[in-house]
Structures are given as C-alpha cells and as structure tokens.
Amino acid sequence: MLIRTAMFAAVAILVATQIPALLEHTVPAQQEPVVQAPAPKPQAAATPQAASLTPGTMVLNADGRGHFIGTFRLNGKSVTGLVDTGASVVAINERTARMLGYSANSLDFRYPMQTANGQTQAAHIVLDRVEIGNVRVRDVDAMVLRDEALNDTLVGMSFLTKLKSYQVKGGSLTLAN
C-alpha cells in the first residue's frame, strides 16, 4: 500500500516536471491542416469561445487570462472545466463528484496529492466518458479532492493524452480524437 502510494506520487511529480517538454512537442493531427477559428474580437468580459470544426475536433479560445475554459460533459453531466496541462489527471471536487453520482461512501480519500494550495488527500475514480463538443474520450482517470482543496474542475493530462492530438497556437487550443 505504501509502495503504491509512493509510486503514484512519483508518477505525478514526474508528469508535472515534464509538462514543459510536452508543450513544445504536440502530437501531429494526422497530417490534416488545422483550421483556425477566427480570432475573437476583444470583449469586456473574459469569456472563452469554443467551436467545433469537424467531427472529433474542438477549438477553445483563450480567455482574457490566457486560460482555456470550456463546458465539458463528465459522465453526461455538464461541468465547466479549465484545461490544465500541469495536472496529471482530471481533478474534480466532492460537490461535482456527488453531481456525477459518486456517493461520499464510495470515495476513498487515501491518496496524498500535492496541489498549488498544498498537500491534501484525494480519491481515485474512473470517469466513463469525458466530452467537449465533438471530442469524446472514455475511461478517464480522475481524482476527487475535498471541496475546500479545489474550487474548479481541472481537465488534466489523463484526458489530453487519450486524444490523437492537442495543439496550442495563436491563442487557441485545438483538441482532436
């Protein structure tokens, strides 16, 4: 049990330290040209825009802070999520887990997690499906953190690495599967 926890922590640290290299080398999208959505006009509110280009492709435009935020469907339920390449897995809080049908009794908060806010405990789950626009992925590892440890849903590498490609270019994030 201790070895398993230590191995999980080591993998999380390894992934977190390798994210800059992953951002420099995006996975190619099967030699098809990436079609860019028109650049958004400046807006008073920092609302991100999303557009589906073709089946299996989705484009998220950065918000005013440069973040990629979209409405994801986790196990069929709509959840606003921030794409976070620094997160090794999808991370949700207890409130979101309950909305997705996970009871407090089914969550085992035994995995130590290091977050931007410090050390906390998390429960491991596997989401049946994660979707945004025309992009759909099945069997995605996720961690449930206590509500006080996480306010928003983070869509991390456990989702992104299941895609054929993802690419950041010109203020847009293109997801393809």
Secondary structure, DSSP 8 states (H G I E B T S, - for coil): -HHHHHHHHHHHHHHHHHHHHHHHS----TT------------SS----EE--STTEEEEE--TTS--EEEEEETTEEEEEEE-TT-SSEEEEHHHHHHTT--GGG----EEEEETTEEEEEEEEEEEEEEETTEEEEEEEEEEE-TTT-SSEEE-HHHHTTSSEEEEETTEEEEE-
